[in-house]
C-alpha cells in the first residue's frame, strides 16, 4: 500500500514527462498495459509492454507535444491506495486545443505503473467531422506530401496507420489493398468519396497556400470561385490523386 503523496508523485512524473517529451522518466513497469482512445487497438485492446508503449504510442505522439502545457486539477485515490485518477487540462499548441483528461494509474509495490487508461473530453475538437480515414498506396510518399508539402502535423505514425491534424480534424490513412479495377489510383467518378474540403479563414491564406503547392509541383486548379456558394477555393490532388479543396469559410 502506498501513501497518497507517493501515488501523486508517480502520477505527476508521467505528466512532467509529457511536458519534457522524456519517455524514459516515466516509471512504467516492463509489463505495463496501456489503453487510450487514439492508441492502436483503442480503449478495448491495451498496448502491452514498456517497449511497445514507447514504439506504438509515445514515439508517434511526440510531434504533437511540442509546446504542450499541462495544468493538474486534482487527484482521486482508490480505497486500497494502489491507484489513482489524475484530472488535468492539457493544452496542445500544435492543435490549438485544450483537452480535459483523466488518466487512471495502477501502481505496484515497487512504485511502477502497471496499468494506465487515458480518457479525455474531446468537445474542444468537436465539429461535424471528427476524423476522415483514407487509403494510401505508399505511406512514405503520403507522409512526405501531407507533412512536408502541406505542413500538417503528423501525430500518429506506425506501420498500419498514420494520422495528421488538419485544424481540429484527424486525417487518417491506412494501407490500400491492391486493386484489380479500371482505376489504379483514386477516381472521383467511382461510388464513394468525391473530394474533401478544408476550411480556410482568409483570402490571403488561400492564395499563400495555392502558391505554396504550385511551387511544390502539386496539381491544382488555382484560386477559383464556386458559383453555387460564391466562395473562393483551390482544388488539388495528393500523390494517390485523392481530391482536396482549400475552401473559404
C-alpha beads as a LAMMPS data file, in Angstrom:
LAMMPS data file: protein, C-alpha beads

249 atoms
248 bonds

1 atom types
1 bond types

-500.0 500.0 xlo xhi
-500.0 500.0 ylo yhi
-500.0 500.0 zlo zhi

Masses

1 110.0

Atoms # bond

1 1 1 0.000 0.000 0.000
2 1 1 1.236 3.484 -0.842
3 1 1 0.530 6.856 0.693
4 1 1 -1.457 9.405 -1.272
5 1 1 1.671 11.543 -1.640
6 1 1 3.606 8.632 -3.169
7 1 1 0.859 7.936 -5.691
8 1 1 0.585 11.633 -6.504
9 1 1 4.342 11.905 -7.185
10 1 1 4.275 8.916 -9.542
11 1 1 1.329 10.342 -11.456
12 1 1 2.946 13.764 -11.711
13 1 1 6.133 12.168 -13.084
14 1 1 4.062 10.985 -16.010
15 1 1 2.674 14.449 -16.767
16 1 1 6.090 16.042 -16.357
17 1 1 7.404 13.552 -18.903
18 1 1 4.714 14.787 -21.302
19 1 1 5.944 18.347 -20.833
20 1 1 9.572 17.314 -21.319
21 1 1 8.896 14.717 -24.050
22 1 1 11.030 12.329 -21.981
23 1 1 9.624 8.804 -22.110
24 1 1 12.491 7.299 -20.115
25 1 1 11.492 9.212 -16.971
26 1 1 8.034 7.601 -16.765
27 1 1 8.056 4.867 -14.086
28 1 1 6.367 2.235 -16.259
29 1 1 6.745 -1.425 -15.332
30 1 1 8.120 -3.670 -18.061
31 1 1 4.706 -5.346 -18.378
32 1 1 2.663 -2.101 -18.471
33 1 1 -0.807 -2.379 -20.036
34 1 1 -1.697 0.967 -21.648
35 1 1 -5.095 1.997 -23.069
36 1 1 -6.049 5.214 -24.865
37 1 1 -8.806 6.184 -27.313
38 1 1 -6.345 7.025 -30.103
39 1 1 -3.808 4.285 -29.370
40 1 1 -3.616 1.250 -31.680
41 1 1 -6.432 -1.051 -30.558
42 1 1 -8.285 1.803 -28.860
43 1 1 -9.521 1.580 -25.278
44 1 1 -10.567 -2.073 -25.580
45 1 1 -7.228 -3.587 -26.564
46 1 1 -4.270 -2.398 -24.462
47 1 1 -0.720 -1.992 -25.690
48 1 1 1.305 -4.413 -23.563
49 1 1 4.937 -3.968 -22.597
50 1 1 7.053 -0.880 -21.984
51 1 1 8.889 -1.145 -25.299
52 1 1 5.642 -1.473 -27.264
53 1 1 4.119 1.529 -25.488
54 1 1 7.141 3.565 -26.499
55 1 1 7.149 2.413 -30.131
56 1 1 3.400 2.382 -30.777
57 1 1 2.172 5.313 -28.657
58 1 1 4.809 7.572 -27.198
59 1 1 7.151 7.938 -30.166
60 1 1 4.386 8.753 -32.702
61 1 1 2.815 11.180 -30.214
62 1 1 5.962 13.256 -29.651
63 1 1 5.428 15.755 -32.519
64 1 1 2.062 16.802 -31.054
65 1 1 3.677 17.530 -27.664
66 1 1 5.762 20.461 -28.885
67 1 1 4.915 23.372 -26.569
68 1 1 2.358 21.369 -24.569
69 1 1 1.179 22.863 -21.268
70 1 1 -0.451 20.804 -18.507
71 1 1 -2.436 22.002 -15.515
72 1 1 -3.140 19.236 -12.992
73 1 1 -6.528 19.864 -11.396
74 1 1 -6.949 17.066 -8.848
75 1 1 -6.118 13.511 -7.813
76 1 1 -8.599 10.782 -6.817
77 1 1 -7.458 7.656 -4.948
78 1 1 -8.889 4.138 -4.601
79 1 1 -9.534 2.696 -1.141
80 1 1 -6.589 0.293 -1.276
81 1 1 -4.195 3.115 -2.272
82 1 1 -2.890 1.038 -5.178
83 1 1 -4.011 3.521 -7.806
84 1 1 -5.392 6.939 -8.613
85 1 1 -7.025 9.034 -11.295
86 1 1 -5.424 12.352 -12.148
87 1 1 -7.522 15.035 -13.837
88 1 1 -5.708 17.652 -15.915
89 1 1 -6.175 20.263 -18.616
90 1 1 -3.748 19.611 -21.473
91 1 1 -3.202 22.395 -23.995
92 1 1 -1.671 21.147 -27.250
93 1 1 -0.190 24.142 -29.026
94 1 1 0.216 22.332 -32.354
95 1 1 -3.516 21.551 -32.471
96 1 1 -4.668 24.777 -30.756
97 1 1 -6.929 22.867 -28.371
98 1 1 -7.226 22.271 -24.632
99 1 1 -8.396 18.805 -23.584
100 1 1 -9.761 17.808 -20.191
101 1 1 -8.007 14.488 -19.486
102 1 1 -8.360 11.865 -16.764
103 1 1 -5.637 9.248 -16.504
104 1 1 -6.110 6.169 -14.334
105 1 1 -2.901 4.655 -12.948
106 1 1 -2.478 1.319 -11.140
107 1 1 0.849 1.195 -9.281
108 1 1 2.655 -1.831 -7.864
109 1 1 4.595 -2.113 -4.596
110 1 1 7.817 -1.076 -6.358
111 1 1 6.255 2.233 -7.426
112 1 1 5.930 1.224 -11.091
113 1 1 2.867 1.885 -13.208
114 1 1 1.420 -1.482 -14.263
115 1 1 -1.805 -0.193 -15.854
116 1 1 -2.773 3.135 -17.375
117 1 1 -6.022 4.124 -19.025
118 1 1 -6.421 7.514 -20.680
119 1 1 -9.745 9.321 -21.068
120 1 1 -10.282 12.815 -22.429
121 1 1 -13.106 15.191 -23.239
122 1 1 -12.877 15.782 -26.970
123 1 1 -15.512 18.546 -27.056
124 1 1 -12.936 21.293 -27.882
125 1 1 -12.120 19.296 -31.025
126 1 1 -15.722 18.599 -31.990
127 1 1 -17.264 19.738 -35.211
128 1 1 -19.486 17.877 -37.546
129 1 1 -16.477 15.786 -38.555
130 1 1 -14.157 14.146 -36.003
131 1 1 -11.917 12.288 -38.459
132 1 1 -11.616 11.146 -42.059
133 1 1 -9.935 7.856 -42.912
134 1 1 -8.416 7.338 -46.369
135 1 1 -6.305 4.670 -48.055
136 1 1 -2.766 5.186 -49.313
137 1 1 -0.621 3.135 -51.695
138 1 1 2.725 4.270 -50.202
139 1 1 2.989 5.648 -46.636
140 1 1 6.393 7.258 -47.271
141 1 1 5.051 9.232 -50.232
142 1 1 1.890 10.136 -48.302
143 1 1 3.834 11.341 -45.249
144 1 1 6.143 13.454 -47.389
145 1 1 3.193 15.112 -49.146
146 1 1 0.981 15.850 -46.144
147 1 1 3.749 16.596 -43.628
148 1 1 6.327 18.380 -45.757
149 1 1 4.344 19.829 -48.671
150 1 1 1.084 20.721 -46.895
151 1 1 2.707 21.234 -43.488
152 1 1 0.186 19.184 -41.497
153 1 1 1.180 17.841 -38.092
154 1 1 1.895 14.094 -38.044
155 1 1 0.520 12.816 -34.721
156 1 1 0.423 9.034 -35.185
157 1 1 2.943 7.079 -37.263
158 1 1 3.057 3.297 -37.269
159 1 1 3.188 0.599 -39.967
160 1 1 -0.603 0.175 -40.080
161 1 1 -1.855 3.717 -39.528
162 1 1 -0.722 7.324 -39.925
163 1 1 -2.756 10.293 -38.699
164 1 1 -2.374 14.008 -39.396
165 1 1 -4.195 17.001 -37.928
166 1 1 -5.916 19.432 -40.297
167 1 1 -7.215 22.122 -37.953
168 1 1 -9.219 20.107 -35.413
169 1 1 -9.938 17.171 -37.749
170 1 1 -7.961 13.933 -37.725
171 1 1 -6.955 12.820 -41.246
172 1 1 -6.043 9.133 -41.053
173 1 1 -4.518 6.817 -43.644
174 1 1 -4.494 3.039 -43.819
175 1 1 -2.707 0.943 -46.433
176 1 1 -4.612 0.448 -49.689
177 1 1 -5.108 -3.105 -50.883
178 1 1 -4.064 -3.914 -54.481
179 1 1 -6.815 -3.089 -56.953
180 1 1 -7.917 -5.084 -59.948
181 1 1 -10.200 -2.434 -61.380
182 1 1 -10.245 0.217 -64.082
183 1 1 -8.723 2.851 -61.804
184 1 1 -5.327 2.124 -60.211
185 1 1 -5.499 5.321 -58.151
186 1 1 -8.346 7.369 -56.690
187 1 1 -11.098 8.452 -59.046
188 1 1 -13.918 10.822 -58.070
189 1 1 -16.124 9.080 -60.645
190 1 1 -16.463 5.858 -58.623
191 1 1 -19.085 5.384 -55.912
192 1 1 -17.809 6.873 -52.644
193 1 1 -15.601 9.847 -51.924
194 1 1 -15.607 12.715 -54.439
195 1 1 -13.438 15.237 -52.585
196 1 1 -12.724 16.678 -49.133
197 1 1 -12.799 20.417 -48.382
198 1 1 -10.782 22.017 -45.562
199 1 1 -11.788 25.413 -44.169
200 1 1 -9.657 28.462 -44.990
201 1 1 -10.045 31.603 -42.857
202 1 1 -8.829 34.394 -45.194
203 1 1 -8.266 35.012 -48.901
204 1 1 -4.632 35.855 -48.158
205 1 1 -4.179 32.441 -46.530
206 1 1 -5.875 30.790 -49.518
207 1 1 -3.604 32.496 -52.048
208 1 1 -0.450 31.796 -49.996
209 1 1 -1.403 28.122 -49.779
210 1 1 -2.099 27.966 -53.513
211 1 1 1.299 29.458 -54.287
212 1 1 2.967 27.015 -51.893
213 1 1 1.507 23.909 -53.517
214 1 1 2.083 25.321 -57.013
215 1 1 5.757 25.882 -56.203
216 1 1 5.918 22.282 -54.941
217 1 1 4.561 20.983 -58.254
218 1 1 1.220 19.852 -56.827
219 1 1 -1.561 19.574 -59.414
220 1 1 -4.187 22.236 -58.614
221 1 1 -6.848 24.465 -60.168
222 1 1 -5.545 27.785 -58.928
223 1 1 -7.889 30.033 -56.940
224 1 1 -11.412 29.760 -58.353
225 1 1 -14.898 30.979 -57.441
226 1 1 -17.572 28.425 -56.550
227 1 1 -20.589 29.966 -58.243
228 1 1 -23.068 27.914 -56.213
229 1 1 -21.923 29.313 -52.855
230 1 1 -19.986 32.372 -54.070
231 1 1 -16.861 31.215 -52.222
232 1 1 -13.218 31.132 -53.307
233 1 1 -11.342 27.826 -53.224
234 1 1 -8.435 25.891 -54.689
235 1 1 -8.750 22.212 -55.616
236 1 1 -5.703 19.929 -55.613
237 1 1 -4.726 16.254 -55.617
238 1 1 -2.446 14.223 -53.376
239 1 1 0.008 11.541 -54.640
240 1 1 -2.827 8.954 -54.802
241 1 1 -4.908 11.554 -56.691
242 1 1 -7.322 11.927 -53.787
243 1 1 -9.134 15.202 -54.415
244 1 1 -8.986 18.007 -51.829
245 1 1 -10.140 21.622 -51.651
246 1 1 -8.931 24.503 -49.505
247 1 1 -12.207 26.427 -49.237
248 1 1 -13.050 29.881 -47.869
249 1 1 -15.090 29.817 -44.647

Bonds

1 1 1 2
2 1 2 3
3 1 3 4
4 1 4 5
5 1 5 6
6 1 6 7
7 1 7 8
8 1 8 9
9 1 9 10
10 1 10 11
11 1 11 12
12 1 12 13
13 1 13 14
14 1 14 15
15 1 15 16
16 1 16 17
17 1 17 18
18 1 18 19
19 1 19 20
20 1 20 21
21 1 21 22
22 1 22 23
23 1 23 24
24 1 24 25
25 1 25 26
26 1 26 27
27 1 27 28
28 1 28 29
29 1 29 30
30 1 30 31
31 1 31 32
32 1 32 33
33 1 33 34
34 1 34 35
35 1 35 36
36 1 36 37
37 1 37 38
38 1 38 39
39 1 39 40
40 1 40 41
41 1 41 42
42 1 42 43
43 1 43 44
44 1 44 45
45 1 45 46
46 1 46 47
47 1 47 48
48 1 48 49
49 1 49 50
50 1 50 51
51 1 51 52
52 1 52 53
53 1 53 54
54 1 54 55
55 1 55 56
56 1 56 57
57 1 57 58
58 1 58 59
59 1 59 60
60 1 60 61
61 1 61 62
62 1 62 63
63 1 63 64
64 1 64 65
65 1 65 66
66 1 66 67
67 1 67 68
68 1 68 69
69 1 69 70
70 1 70 71
71 1 71 72
72 1 72 73
73 1 73 74
74 1 74 75
75 1 75 76
76 1 76 77
77 1 77 78
78 1 78 79
79 1 79 80
80 1 80 81
81 1 81 82
82 1 82 83
83 1 83 84
84 1 84 85
85 1 85 86
86 1 86 87
87 1 87 88
88 1 88 89
89 1 89 90
90 1 90 91
91 1 91 92
92 1 92 93
93 1 93 94
94 1 94 95
95 1 95 96
96 1 96 97
97 1 97 98
98 1 98 99
99 1 99 100
100 1 100 101
101 1 101 102
102 1 102 103
103 1 103 104
104 1 104 105
105 1 105 106
106 1 106 107
107 1 107 108
108 1 108 109
109 1 109 110
110 1 110 111
111 1 111 112
112 1 112 113
113 1 113 114
114 1 114 115
115 1 115 116
116 1 116 117
117 1 117 118
118 1 118 119
119 1 119 120
120 1 120 121
121 1 121 122
122 1 122 123
123 1 123 124
124 1 124 125
125 1 125 126
126 1 126 127
127 1 127 128
128 1 128 129
129 1 129 130
130 1 130 131
131 1 131 132
132 1 132 133
133 1 133 134
134 1 134 135
135 1 135 136
136 1 136 137
137 1 137 138
138 1 138 139
139 1 139 140
140 1 140 141
141 1 141 142
142 1 142 143
143 1 143 144
144 1 144 145
145 1 145 146
146 1 146 147
147 1 147 148
148 1 148 149
149 1 149 150
150 1 150 151
151 1 151 152
152 1 152 153
153 1 153 154
154 1 154 155
155 1 155 156
156 1 156 157
157 1 157 158
158 1 158 159
159 1 159 160
160 1 160 161
161 1 161 162
162 1 162 163
163 1 163 164
164 1 164 165
165 1 165 166
166 1 166 167
167 1 167 168
168 1 168 169
169 1 169 170
170 1 170 171
171 1 171 172
172 1 172 173
173 1 173 174
174 1 174 175
175 1 175 176
176 1 176 177
177 1 177 178
178 1 178 179
179 1 179 180
180 1 180 181
181 1 181 182
182 1 182 183
183 1 183 184
184 1 184 185
185 1 185 186
186 1 186 187
187 1 187 188
188 1 188 189
189 1 189 190
190 1 190 191
191 1 191 192
192 1 192 193
193 1 193 194
194 1 194 195
195 1 195 196
196 1 196 197
197 1 197 198
198 1 198 199
199 1 199 200
200 1 200 201
201 1 201 202
202 1 202 203
203 1 203 204
204 1 204 205
205 1 205 206
206 1 206 207
207 1 207 208
208 1 208 209
209 1 209 210
210 1 210 211
211 1 211 212
212 1 212 213
213 1 213 214
214 1 214 215
215 1 215 216
216 1 216 217
217 1 217 218
218 1 218 219
219 1 219 220
220 1 220 221
221 1 221 222
222 1 222 223
223 1 223 224
224 1 224 225
225 1 225 226
226 1 226 227
227 1 227 228
228 1 228 229
229 1 229 230
230 1 230 231
231 1 231 232
232 1 232 233
233 1 233 234
234 1 234 235
235 1 235 236
236 1 236 237
237 1 237 238
238 1 238 239
239 1 239 240
240 1 240 241
241 1 241 242
242 1 242 243
243 1 243 244
244 1 244 245
245 1 245 246
246 1 246 247
247 1 247 248
248 1 248 249
